[in-house]
Each structure stands twice: as C-alpha cells, then as structure tokens.
Amino acid sequence: MRRLASPGAGLRKRPAAACAVLALAWPGGGCSEPAGTLYLTSGASDAIVVLDARDGAHRGNIPLDRRPGELDEPHGIEVSPDGRHLYATLAHGEPSLWKFELPSNRLVGRLSLGMAGAARVGVSPDGSTGYVPDFERGSGGLPGEVVAVDLVDLRITARARPCAGPHDARPDPTGATLAVACSLSDEVVFLDPLTLAELGRAAVGAAPGAPGSPRYRPLNLAWVGPDLLAVTLAGSSEVLVLDRDGAERARVAVGDHPAEIAEDARSGRLIVANRGDGTASILRSDTFAEEARVDLAVEHPHGVAVDPETGTAYVSYEGRVEGAGGVVALDIRTGRVAWRSPAGYYTLGVAFAAH
Amino acid sequence: MMARGGHGMRRLAALGFGLVAAGACSDGSTGPDAPEGEANVAFGAAEVTLGAARTGQIELRNSGTAAAGPIELRAGQVRDAAGQPTLAARIDLSQEEVATLNAGASRTIGLTVSETGAPPPGAYGADVTAHLAGEQVALARVSFSVPVPPAEGGTVSLEGAAASMRQGDVVAFAAAAVDSAGAAISDPLLAWRVEPAGAGFAAADGRIVAYAPGQIRVVVSYGSAADTAVVQVAARGLSGAFTQLGAGAVPERFTSDLWAHGSHAYTGTWSQRIVAGDTAVGNTLVAWNIASPTAPQRTDSVRLDARVVNDVKVSSDGALAVATHEVSSDARNGVTVLDLSSPAHPAVVGRFTDAVLSPGVHNVWIDGRTLYVVVDGASPASGLYIVDISDPANPEVLSHFYAGSSFLHDVLVRDGLAFLSHWNAGLVILDVGNGIAGGSAAAPVEVSRILLGGQTHNAWYWPARGYVFVGEEDFVAPGIMHVVDVNDLLAPVEVATFRVPGDTPHNFWLDESAAVLYLAWYANGLRALDVSGALLGELEKQGREIASLRYGTADACPGSTSGTCTWAPQLHAGNVWVSDMNRGLIALRPDF
C-alpha cells in the first residue's frame, strides 16, 4: 500500500502531460480533459453548490430552502443513470426528495417523505425508482424506514422498516436486489426492490453490537458488479465485501471512520472517503487490497463520486465547524490530488454529471 | 420567461428555476438558458360550486410540454357575499402540495368545507390557488352556501343595542325573534352582519367588532325578517413609538434567540455568515451585560460544537442557562447546560447528547429543573423530550411525546401545560402536571389540539385571559399571528388574526399587565399590539397596533449588516430587548 502525502492546496488544473501519461498507463482510461459538473449538498446552508468538474470553479447555488429561518440539511445527492435528472434529499424540517432536470438545474418536483432524517438516495439502474433511508439517529435500536419512490411521478410506492438506522439503500446493477446499510444494528439487509420485502440479512462482523449500540456501524454501500457488495464500516474502520448471499468475501482496513464508497468500474478501483482522518483509500476491486491511502488535507471527507471517463474521483468534505466544506479532485490512477475547492458548509454528498 | 395563460394560469418556461448563477457558465451547457419546453399549469375549472354536502373536487392539469413542481396549493380565507372574511369556516384541501406534475398529467384535489364555528346563512367563497416557485400559476373560485333555515314569518328585534362603541372593542349584541302569532321563538337561528361591508366583523353569536371609526349598522336577520342598529364607532386612539436606546453588535455572525435575566442577556448564533471574505458559523453563545440599555456590553462568548445555536433559555432563578445545538461536527447534537454563577461568563456544566437528541435540538424551555427539549425530525422518535436537570451535570430523560404528521418546532410551558408549536400538526396542548388530563412531566397527556393553517412556529399562553398567541412562519403567503381562545382547554378555537404584509412573524413576548403583545416580524421589525379586552376578527384593522419600528433598512433578512431582521423580543426592566439576526442585540424603549 502506498501512503501518499497530499500535494499543496490550490492546484486547480490537471497538467496536460499527466493526461498523456494517463492514456498510456491507465486501464480503460481515456485522455479527455476532466469535464462535467459537480453537485454538492451543503448541509449547513440549505443549498446545492454547483461546480465545474474540470477545476472546481463555482458555477452557482441551487437553494433547497423550504424554511429560510431554519436549517434543514441537504444530504444525499444522485444523478440519474441517463444523466437527465438530479435528485437530492433534505434531511430535516420536512424531510423530502427534490428532483431537478439536467442540464438546466430546473426544479421539477419535491416529495415529502414523512421521515425524521432522509439520508442518501439510491437510484435503480433504469432510473425509475429511488430509495431513501430514514437515518434517524435518535431512534435508538428501533427499526427505521426505507421508502421506494416512483421517480417519474414522485410518489411513494413502498415502505419498510428493515433495521435500525438505515443510511444507504442501493440497488444492484441489475436492479434485482436492494441492499440497505443499517448503521445502528450492524447489519446489511437485502430487500426486494419493488415491494421492499426482505430477502435476507447479514451481520457485518463476528461480534455485532445490540441494535442502537453498533460496533461496526455500516454506513454506505457500493456494488462491485452484480454479485459483490462493498460496505463501509465506520465503527471498525474497514470495508467489508459481501456476496449476494451475505457471505463475507473480503474485509480490509481503511482509514479512520470510512463514510461513502464508490466504484470506478473502468479502472477497477474503489474509492473510500475516510471521514475520521482526512484521507481517501483506493482499493482494487478484484482483490480489495488497499492500494493507496491519500492524505486529502481536508477535514472530514464524506462523499465520493466518480467520473469514469477521466478516472477522477471527487471526494466531498464537511470541513470544520468554523470553516467551509468542499471537494477534492483525486486522480484515481496516481492517487494525486488535482485540486481542492472550498464549496458549501458541512458539505455532505457529491454527484457528478457529464454535461 | 413567464406568460399569462387563461383563467388565472401562467405558462412557465422551463428555464432553470432555482439556479442562482454565480457567474456566466463557461460553455453554456449547464446554465439556466437551455430551453426544455413549457409547463402550463391550470385548474380544470375556474369556478367550483359545492353542493349540500359541501365537498367536491377540482382537477389540476399540466397541458404544457415540461414537468412542473412542486406545486403548492392554498385555500384562501372564506369570505361572505360582501367579501368579509369569516373564521367560522375554511376550505380543506386533500393535499397541500403536488410533488410534480409531468407534461400532460393531472391530479384531482379534494375540497371540503370545515365549519370551525357557525357561519350564518348566506353565500360564501374562497380562492384556491396553485403556486410554483412562489408564483401563483392557477386560480379557482370555490363557493358554497349556508341555507337560510325555514322561518314561517315572524319578526326579529335587537335588544338593548349599543349606540356607540370603540374601534376594536368587542360588543355583544342580542336579539329576540317572535313568530307570526307573536310567540317568542326559543333559540332562534340568527344571522349577524356589519354594514357597510368591511366595516367590522360579526360573530355567529352576535359579538360585533368595528374596524374603523365612523358609523356602522349592525344587522340581525331571522329568515326574511331583519332589524338594524346604527352605531357610532370612536377611534381606538392609540399611539406610540419605540426609541432605540443602544445596541450591541454581532457583526461576524447571524444572531438567533435571546434571553435576559437580571443585568445580563444571552444570545445564540445561526448558520454561517460571510463578512469581507471571512466566514463565521453559528457555534457561539454570546453573553451580555445589559445593565445599561444605552451601552450593552459583550462580556463573553462560549463556543459550542454546533453550526446553529438556535435557542437559549435561562432558569427562573438565574442559576442555569441551556443552549441548543444543531449540525454538530460529531453528529452528537443536544443541549449544553451552563452555570451562571458568574453571569457575565457562563461556564459549561456539560454537553448533554443523549442519542435521542442527536438529530438536533431546535428549541428548549426550562420549567424549574425540568427541561423541555424540541428534537428535529418528523418521525415518532422525534418531537418533545422532557428532561430532568436536577443534577445539571447528569440530565435524565423522563418522557417523550410526538404529535404525528409533522415536526415539532417550539414549546412553552406554563401552569403545568405545554404548548407545542407542531408545524403542520398545529398547536398541541399537553398536560405535564396541570391536572386537567392527569398528565405529568414523566407522562404527558394530550389535552387538545387545533390546526391553524400549518407552519405553526411559536406560541405564547396567557392564562389570565385564556388566549394563546400563535405565530405561523410562512415565508411565502406570508405568515400571520393567530389568536386561539383556550378558555375551554379541551376545545380551543381560533378567534382572531393579525397580519403585517411583506414578511412573516417570528417570536413573541407578552406584557401581561399592560396587555401589549410584542411581535418580532423579521424584516418588518418589532410590532406592539394592544391585546386588551376581547379579541375577535382581523386585529390589524382595529387600530390596535400601538407602535412599530423597522430600526434598520429593508435589506436582506438575514444578510445585510444594515437590514432589519428581528428574531425575538423580550420585555425586561422596562425596555424591549430585541435579538436581530443581522445586527445582534438592541434595546428599545416603548414610548407608550
């Protein structure tokens, strides 16, 4: 494993030479300049911050502000598979799912979810259904909800209470199974994506804590192909890999308190944002070995999005209470930080759109 | 980007609503100027007449080529044929928001008349409107009627009608009806009105309030019979002003709530503020010496792990303060208990972060050594937590209550009753030791609740008069203050409202001995309202506003360093202390 120190902050442009090198050495990597748009949820300013993915330049803010006198914490954010819509959750106040058209960023819908703390949003491979877990931190060990949402008409089609503190609900690439990370009960639950009926469940470690007092704290998920599921365990600072039957296939130590994880299928890598120590782990998705741990030189990395065309990972960071959050562009191949851009406050999620 | 359609609808070009561009897009591909079609939202009918059951439905359509949403639906005040509002009925909609309406799609919205009183016979109507991004895009008129009860002849006569009254005073009129044979009719169904239209408000039981000085006619009718009294209305004759005595600036942060005790005050801070490129967040409790209202002195600041310190309260003995925190870096939200032995320098006793509080705490109330904690969220595990702070270093959760359907925003406790401002669940009254319903702090019991149009934000209970003043924080409509009569705690009823155009109310403080309600009204500053006597109808039309002051400009609220953005008032030692989001702490002298 390489442990990489962060280059100096303020580097905003990827050198052209690096692009040429990347074309020769990077499996599946093209040599296009990073392009596209980044969307970040700014949890403490009730907005989505829009950045140019090439250099982190600020393009604008989209307000998610139902109650200007209150702070409602935008949290999850996801671009639909066809790139035509953007979905974001508002965690508090009236927890809701917001729908925007892309590339215009035009708000076209908002659905009240009737839950305490809407967390991430997972989208089915065909873009028809969204899944939002109720990350109800105060629920103790009681089961929390996951809702399925018809993303065309914005209506709830199913509800279930699979486990305590669900934080991420993510359908597999075939759309046959929905996996739920249960942050307060040390479980992953597999659901039918249509009915949310339980298909199975798996403990994420040998000595799980009681519901409400988790030991491993499974937070977020990334499917690795149709058959393997990578789970970040914030409590034990690991990434766990399960198969579809819930059997453990790998377990690897990563940085402290891993939060989100995303796969770059082209390069065969997984990128993990390690909230506790300000690093990002780069894992091989065949062996799940940690290939590098990169010091991002930011506070509380949280979200991960990937531009598969350029092999760039975008890691959002919350920032300190006193300061701004933002995003770091990370060259997955080299593990080098291309640039950092302050953006938002208590910045949580990040999504990449190719436009 | 907008063009009017027919029947009150507007065509809406789908051009990037909501994108606040920080600069020109570099390649034009992501900007707000890529046309994608037009939404065309309208009701299926411009008018709907409800039948005898007073229920019906209306269709909302999008005949355009682009999706639209969210579409907010509102039912306006019910008004009589003369255009006068009534509190005796309202139109309920089956849903208040359509999440999205795709091109060519439609939704059916249910309409129901709810009688909150006894509207007199006559024709009534209300506007139902649809709004997109704050703009009204569709309008329909919903009408219904209350039939005149059969009356076979006879006459009606006013009894002892007043010849004069004062603007804003509520006067009870009475009348008697006799049949064609001259026999008295027991409990006749009378209809009351004030003429000319708009000159006053008539309750179903004959209580009348006049809105403007001059001459009004009070008309009572029974079937086709009627009687009229001519009444002279004298001006209420109130006047007054606020004089700013001093201010303590908090230029680096947005200020939130306020609590004063003795010669000290404490203010919270809110979200993040950027001044000259420097960002400061709401992680601070500020302590003030307010012995001199002309020169309040900032004595200390306490940093908390939070991005919003929304509320601060001081125990009645001045020994403890409690500050709330939300959006903490470690996600362990809750409250911080502070020792005020040295009131200029609050000392942290402990940060109470029980897991049940972790979603975030927005407001608190201290009653003795019992803490009422408002936990963010709209689920059964959120809402009100009652906490014993007898040992301030080791608080203990006693009980929990959640009213369902919406989140709890604020709580006030008095006389063993907790008044919960429960947003779209309305005002909820709990017995937490009063005895009326057998509740206690360890086992609160709901006494009653009343829906007030949603967004129920704050409340002030006045037990001596049996009123609750309730703030509706609606930034769009905008919000209003509701007066709820709780003389029968089991059956609260709304009796009056108060509006100030242009912004929404925030927190209140009542001077009970003088019957003056102080209302923080964000960009509209501070208002002082005479709430003496009985309250009925639209208070802003009754000459009851004694004074108001927008002490700064009308710039961004919050945002501008010079703008008025009034968060909370507190009458303390003869002056009204105000926390202002933009400015900090301000002392105002009421000159009345």
Boltz contact constraints between the chains, C-beta under 6 A:
constraints:
  - contact:
      token1: [A, 37]
      token2: [B, 30]
      max_distance: 6.0
  - contact:
      token1: [A, 44]
      token2: [B, 307]
      max_distance: 6.0
  - contact:
      token1: [A, 44]
      token2: [B, 327]
      max_distance: 6.0
  - contact:
      token1: [A, 58]
      token2: [B, 22]
      max_distance: 6.0
  - contact:
      token1: [A, 60]
      token2: [B, 19]
      max_distance: 6.0
  - contact:
      token1: [A, 60]
      token2: [B, 20]
      max_distance: 6.0
  - contact:
      token1: [A, 60]
      token2: [B, 21]
      max_distance: 6.0
  - contact:
      token1: [A, 60]
      token2: [B, 22]
      max_distance: 6.0
  - contact:
      token1: [A, 61]
      token2: [B, 20]
      max_distance: 6.0
  - contact:
      token1: [A, 62]
      token2: [B, 18]
      max_distance: 6.0
  - contact:
      token1: [A, 62]
      token2: [B, 19]
      max_distance: 6.0
  - contact:
      token1: [A, 68]
      token2: [B, 475]
      max_distance: 6.0
  - contact:
      token1: [A, 71]
      token2: [B, 271]
      max_distance: 6.0
  - contact:
      token1: [A, 71]
      token2: [B, 308]
      max_distance: 6.0
  - contact:
      token1: [A, 92]
      token2: [B, 376]
      max_distance: 6.0
  - contact:
      token1: [A, 103]
      token2: [B, 29]
      max_distance: 6.0
  - contact:
      token1: [A, 103]
      token2: [B, 30]
      max_distance: 6.0
  - contact:
      token1: [A, 104]
      token2: [B, 16]
      max_distance: 6.0
  - contact:
      token1: [A, 104]
      token2: [B, 34]
      max_distance: 6.0
  - contact:
      token1: [A, 104]
      token2: [B, 36]
      max_distance: 6.0
  - contact:
      token1: [A, 105]
      token2: [B, 16]
      max_distance: 6.0
  - contact:
      token1: [A, 105]
      token2: [B, 19]
      max_distance: 6.0
  - contact:
      token1: [A, 106]
      token2: [B, 14]
      max_distance: 6.0
  - contact:
      token1: [A, 106]
      token2: [B, 16]
      max_distance: 6.0
  - contact:
      token1: [A, 106]
      token2: [B, 17]
      max_distance: 6.0
  - contact:
      token1: [A, 107]
      token2: [B, 17]
      max_distance: 6.0
  - contact:
      token1: [A, 107]
      token2: [B, 18]
      max_distance: 6.0
  - contact:
      token1: [A, 108]
      token2: [B, 67]
      max_distance: 6.0
  - contact:
      token1: [A, 108]
      token2: [B, 69]
      max_distance: 6.0
  - contact:
      token1: [A, 108]
      token2: [B, 100]
      max_distance: 6.0
  - contact:
      token1: [A, 109]
      token2: [B, 69]
      max_distance: 6.0
  - contact:
      token1: [A, 109]
      token2: [B, 70]
      max_distance: 6.0
  - contact:
      token1: [A, 109]
      token2: [B, 99]
      max_distance: 6.0
  - contact:
      token1: [A, 109]
      token2: [B, 100]
      max_distance: 6.0
  - contact:
      token1: [A, 110]
      token2: [B, 70]
      max_distance: 6.0
  - contact:
      token1: [A, 110]
      token2: [B, 99]
      max_distance: 6.0
  - contact:
      token1: [A, 111]
      token2: [B, 99]
      max_distance: 6.0
  - contact:
      token1: [A, 115]
      token2: [B, 379]
      max_distance: 6.0
  - contact:
      token1: [A, 116]
      token2: [B, 377]
      max_distance: 6.0
  - contact:
      token1: [A, 116]
      token2: [B, 379]
      max_distance: 6.0
  - contact:
      token1: [A, 116]
      token2: [B, 382]
      max_distance: 6.0
  - contact:
      token1: [A, 117]
      token2: [B, 359]
      max_distance: 6.0
  - contact:
      token1: [A, 117]
      token2: [B, 377]
      max_distance: 6.0
  - contact:
      token1: [A, 136]
      token2: [B, 379]
      max_distance: 6.0
  - contact:
      token1: [A, 136]
      token2: [B, 381]
      max_distance: 6.0
  - contact:
      token1: [A, 137]
      token2: [B, 358]
      max_distance: 6.0
  - contact:
      token1: [A, 137]
      token2: [B, 359]
      max_distance: 6.0
  - contact:
      token1: [A, 138]
      token2: [B, 355]
      max_distance: 6.0
  - contact:
      token1: [A, 138]
      token2: [B, 356]
      max_distance: 6.0
  - contact:
      token1: [A, 138]
      token2: [B, 358]
      max_distance: 6.0
  - contact:
      token1: [A, 138]
      token2: [B, 359]
      max_distance: 6.0
  - contact:
      token1: [A, 138]
      token2: [B, 381]
      max_distance: 6.0
  - contact:
      token1: [A, 139]
      token2: [B, 381]
      max_distance: 6.0
  - contact:
      token1: [A, 154]
      token2: [B, 99]
      max_distance: 6.0
  - contact:
      token1: [A, 154]
      token2: [B, 100]
      max_distance: 6.0
  - contact:
      token1: [A, 321]
      token2: [B, 281]
      max_distance: 6.0
  - contact:
      token1: [A, 321]
      token2: [B, 283]
      max_distance: 6.0
  - contact:
      token1: [A, 321]
      token2: [B, 307]
      max_distance: 6.0
  - contact:
      token1: [A, 321]
      token2: [B, 329]
      max_distance: 6.0
  - contact:
      token1: [A, 345]
      token2: [B, 272]
      max_distance: 6.0
  - contact:
      token1: [A, 346]
      token2: [B, 327]
      max_distance: 6.0
  - contact:
      token1: [A, 355]
      token2: [B, 29]
      max_distance: 6.0
  - contact:
      token1: [A, 355]
      token2: [B, 30]
      max_distance: 6.0
